[in-house]
């Protein structure tokens, strides 16, 4: 598959996206709808529009683990991370939650759908910052059967975040990209099998019971929200309690679990979902 080199920042600042030219060059994308090569061709069209370092396509359906639809554009350094994500940590992923709950569609930045302290969370450190990812944008596409598809596009730190003009380019092509994706996956199953449903149910039970052997129900709720990147203020808003009460709960959580940091809390979460059948 053709690879699109990352242009210099000078070249980027002096270039002007030509939508008409892009449509002429990428019109063949429509011809691949319903064909096996469509997912890879879809990412190729995105790479032709703006500079992207890493990208993949994932289906998110209620009651199912995420299903990888295309990973040919994932940076080698991120492949292991992506597969670790699919094994259970996706339960903390704001993209997964947004698709399953149908809260957002169209072009969104991670900051648009993530909790207020997501970038301070251990999940973010483990699945974004640890491999030098500086920015991520997603095209979220809802499906009639519920759930949706996320076209995730990332930039590494050395290339900087997506610039406003690049986001404008992606926004300009999003309607065609989303329409083509809906047409392609309308007749193709994008959910897993019965085994996937069973695994997801076990993972969700493990997550919902996290800390339940020693935490109160409210403390367990607070712990789950902290794991998803909520600040004390955001937790207070979600649970309709005071920030002072949240701080007391956090202190109790640390004491009861024998931990002193969010990193240790995240490690306990990973251990809990590693053996979901025993939770």
C-alpha positions as CSV (number, residue, x, y, z in Angstrom):
1,X,0.0,0.0,0.0
2,X,1.2,3.5,-0.8
3,X,2.6,5.4,2.2
4,X,2.1,9.2,2.5
5,X,5.2,10.9,3.9
6,X,4.8,13.4,6.6
7,X,5.4,16.9,5.2
8,X,7.6,19.5,6.9
9,X,5.9,22.1,9.0
10,X,6.9,24.7,6.4
11,X,5.4,22.7,3.6
12,X,2.3,22.2,5.7
13,X,1.8,25.9,6.5
14,X,2.2,26.8,2.8
15,X,-0.1,24.2,1.4
16,X,-3.8,24.7,0.7
17,X,-6.1,21.7,0.7
18,X,-7.9,21.3,-2.6
19,X,-11.2,19.5,-1.9
20,X,-12.0,19.1,-5.6
21,X,-8.7,17.6,-6.3
22,X,-9.0,15.2,-3.3
23,X,-12.4,14.1,-4.5
24,X,-11.0,13.4,-8.0
25,X,-8.1,11.4,-6.6
26,X,-10.1,9.5,-3.9
27,X,-13.3,8.9,-6.0
28,X,-12.2,5.2,-6.3
29,X,-13.0,4.8,-2.6
30,X,-16.6,4.6,-3.5
31,X,-15.9,1.7,-5.9
32,X,-14.5,-0.4,-3.1
33,X,-17.6,-0.2,-0.9
34,X,-18.6,-3.7,-0.1
35,X,-15.1,-5.0,-1.0
36,X,-12.5,-6.4,1.4
37,X,-10.1,-3.6,0.6
38,X,-12.5,-0.8,1.6
39,X,-11.2,-0.3,5.2
40,X,-7.6,0.1,4.1
41,X,-8.7,2.3,1.2
42,X,-10.6,4.5,3.6
43,X,-7.6,5.1,5.7
44,X,-5.5,5.8,2.6
45,X,-8.0,8.6,1.7
46,X,-7.6,10.1,5.2
47,X,-3.8,10.0,5.0
48,X,-4.1,11.7,1.6
49,X,-6.0,14.6,3.2
50,X,-3.9,15.5,6.2
51,X,-0.6,14.4,7.8
52,X,-1.3,11.4,10.1
53,X,1.1,9.1,11.8
54,X,-1.0,6.3,13.0
55,X,-4.6,5.2,12.4
56,X,-7.0,2.3,12.8
57,X,-10.7,1.5,12.5
58,X,-12.6,-0.1,15.4
59,X,-16.3,-1.1,15.8
60,X,-17.9,-0.5,19.2
61,X,-21.1,-2.4,19.8
62,X,-23.1,-2.6,23.1
63,X,-22.4,-5.7,25.0
64,X,-19.3,-6.5,22.9
65,X,-15.6,-5.9,23.1
66,X,-14.3,-3.5,20.4
67,X,-13.7,-5.2,17.1
68,X,-10.7,-4.2,15.0
69,X,-11.7,-3.6,11.4
70,X,-8.4,-2.2,10.0
71,X,-5.0,-1.9,11.7
72,X,-2.7,-1.7,8.7
73,X,-1.8,1.9,9.5
74,X,-0.9,1.4,13.1
75,X,2.6,2.4,13.9
76,X,4.7,-0.7,14.8
77,X,5.5,0.9,18.2
78,X,1.7,1.0,19.0
79,X,0.6,-2.4,17.9
80,X,1.2,-4.1,21.2
81,X,-0.6,-1.2,22.9
82,X,-3.6,-1.5,20.7
83,X,-4.0,-5.2,21.3
84,X,-3.6,-4.7,25.1
85,X,-6.4,-2.2,24.8
86,X,-8.7,-4.7,23.1
87,X,-8.1,-7.2,25.9
88,X,-10.0,-5.1,28.5
89,X,-8.7,-1.6,29.2
90,X,-11.2,-0.3,26.5
91,X,-13.7,-0.2,29.4
92,X,-12.0,3.1,30.4
93,X,-11.8,4.5,26.8
94,X,-13.9,7.6,26.2
95,X,-14.1,6.7,22.5
96,X,-15.6,3.3,23.3
97,X,-18.1,4.9,25.7
98,X,-19.1,7.6,23.2
99,X,-19.8,5.1,20.5
100,X,-21.7,2.6,22.6
101,X,-23.8,5.3,24.2
102,X,-24.3,7.2,20.9
103,X,-23.4,10.5,22.5
104,X,-21.4,12.0,19.7
105,X,-20.9,11.6,16.0
106,X,-18.7,13.3,13.4
107,X,-15.2,14.7,13.9
108,X,-14.2,14.9,17.6
109,X,-11.0,15.5,19.4
110,X,-10.2,13.3,22.4
111,X,-10.6,16.3,24.6
112,X,-14.2,16.8,23.3
113,X,-15.4,13.4,24.8
114,X,-12.9,12.7,27.6
115,X,-13.3,13.6,31.3
116,X,-11.7,16.7,32.6
117,X,-8.5,15.0,33.9
118,X,-8.2,12.3,31.3
119,X,-4.7,13.4,30.3
120,X,-3.6,13.0,34.0
121,X,-5.0,9.5,34.2
122,X,-2.9,6.3,34.2
123,X,-5.0,5.1,31.3
124,X,-3.8,8.0,29.2
125,X,-0.2,7.6,30.3
126,X,-0.3,3.9,29.4
127,X,-2.2,4.0,26.1
128,X,-1.3,7.4,24.7
129,X,1.7,9.2,26.2
130,X,3.8,6.1,26.7
131,X,4.3,5.7,22.9
132,X,4.7,9.4,22.2
133,X,1.2,10.1,21.0
134,X,0.6,13.8,21.2
135,X,-2.9,14.1,19.7
136,X,-5.8,12.0,18.5
137,X,-8.9,12.8,16.6
138,X,-11.8,10.5,15.7
139,X,-14.5,10.3,13.1
140,X,-17.3,8.7,15.0
141,X,-20.0,7.0,12.8
142,X,-23.2,5.8,14.3
143,X,-24.8,2.6,13.0
144,X,-28.5,1.8,12.7
145,X,-28.1,-1.4,14.7
146,X,-26.6,0.7,17.7
147,X,-23.1,1.3,18.5
148,X,-20.7,2.8,16.0
149,X,-17.4,2.9,14.2
150,X,-14.4,5.0,15.2
151,X,-11.8,6.1,12.7
152,X,-9.0,7.0,15.1
153,X,-6.1,9.2,13.8
154,X,-3.1,10.0,15.8
155,X,0.0,12.3,15.7
156,X,3.2,11.7,17.6
157,X,4.8,14.4,19.7
158,X,7.6,15.3,17.3
159,X,5.0,16.2,14.7
160,X,2.7,18.2,17.0
161,X,-1.0,18.3,17.5
162,X,-3.5,18.6,14.6
163,X,-3.7,22.2,13.5
164,X,-7.0,24.0,13.2
165,X,-6.7,24.1,9.4
166,X,-6.1,20.3,9.4
167,X,-9.2,19.8,11.5
168,X,-11.1,21.9,9.1
169,X,-9.9,19.6,6.2
170,X,-11.1,16.5,8.1
171,X,-14.4,18.2,8.9
172,X,-14.9,19.0,5.2
173,X,-14.4,15.3,4.1
174,X,-16.2,13.8,7.1
175,X,-19.7,13.6,5.5
176,X,-18.4,11.6,2.5
177,X,-16.2,9.4,4.7
178,X,-19.0,8.7,7.1
179,X,-21.6,8.0,4.3
180,X,-19.2,5.6,2.6
181,X,-18.4,3.8,5.9
182,X,-22.1,3.4,6.8
183,X,-22.9,2.0,3.3
184,X,-20.0,-0.5,3.5
185,X,-20.7,-1.7,7.0
186,X,-24.5,-1.6,6.7
187,X,-24.5,-5.2,5.3
188,X,-21.5,-6.5,7.1
189,X,-21.4,-7.7,10.7
190,X,-19.3,-5.4,12.9
191,X,-19.9,-7.2,16.2
192,X,-18.2,-10.2,17.6
193,X,-19.5,-13.7,18.4
194,X,-21.0,-15.3,21.4
195,X,-17.6,-15.8,23.0
196,X,-16.9,-12.1,22.6
197,X,-20.2,-11.2,24.3
198,X,-19.4,-13.6,27.2
199,X,-15.9,-12.1,27.6
200,X,-17.3,-8.5,27.6
201,X,-19.9,-9.5,30.2
202,X,-17.1,-11.0,32.4
203,X,-15.0,-7.9,32.0
204,X,-17.8,-5.5,32.8
205,X,-18.7,-7.6,35.9
206,X,-15.0,-7.4,37.0
207,X,-15.0,-3.7,36.5
208,X,-18.3,-3.1,38.2
209,X,-17.2,-5.2,41.2
210,X,-13.7,-3.6,41.3
211,X,-12.8,-3.1,45.0
212,X,-16.2,-4.5,46.1
213,X,-14.7,-6.9,48.6
214,X,-13.5,-4.0,50.7
215,X,-15.0,-0.7,49.4
216,X,-18.5,0.6,49.9
217,X,-20.7,0.9,46.8
218,X,-20.1,4.7,46.7
219,X,-16.4,4.3,47.1
220,X,-16.4,1.8,44.3
221,X,-18.3,4.3,42.1
222,X,-15.7,6.9,42.9
223,X,-12.8,4.6,42.1
224,X,-14.3,3.7,38.7
225,X,-14.8,7.4,37.8
226,X,-11.2,8.2,38.8
227,X,-10.0,5.3,36.6
228,X,-11.8,6.9,33.7
229,X,-10.1,10.2,34.2
230,X,-12.5,12.3,36.3
231,X,-11.2,14.9,38.7
232,X,-12.7,15.2,42.2
233,X,-14.9,18.1,40.9
234,X,-16.1,16.0,38.0
235,X,-16.8,13.0,40.2
236,X,-18.8,15.2,42.5
237,X,-20.8,16.5,39.5
238,X,-21.5,12.9,38.2
239,X,-22.6,11.6,41.6
240,X,-24.3,14.7,42.8
241,X,-22.2,14.9,46.0
242,X,-19.7,17.6,47.3
243,X,-16.1,17.7,46.3
244,X,-15.2,17.4,50.0
245,X,-17.1,14.2,50.2
246,X,-15.2,12.9,47.1
247,X,-11.9,13.7,48.7
248,X,-12.9,11.7,51.8
249,X,-13.9,8.8,49.6
250,X,-10.5,9.0,47.8
251,X,-8.7,8.9,51.1
252,X,-10.7,5.9,52.2
253,X,-10.1,4.1,48.8
254,X,-6.4,4.5,49.2
255,X,-6.4,3.3,52.8
256,X,-8.7,0.3,52.2
257,X,-6.8,-0.8,49.0
258,X,-3.4,-0.2,50.5
259,X,-2.3,2.2,47.8
260,X,-1.0,5.7,47.6
261,X,-1.3,6.7,43.9
262,X,-3.5,6.5,40.8
263,X,-0.8,4.4,39.2
264,X,-1.3,1.7,41.9
265,X,-5.1,2.0,41.5
266,X,-4.7,1.4,37.7
267,X,-2.5,-1.6,38.4
268,X,-5.2,-3.1,40.6
269,X,-7.7,-2.5,37.8
270,X,-5.6,-4.3,35.3
271,X,-5.1,-7.2,37.7
272,X,-8.9,-7.4,38.2
273,X,-9.8,-7.6,34.5
274,X,-6.9,-10.0,33.8
275,X,-8.9,-12.8,35.4
276,X,-12.5,-11.6,34.9
277,X,-14.0,-15.0,35.3
278,X,-13.0,-15.1,39.0
279,X,-14.2,-11.6,39.8
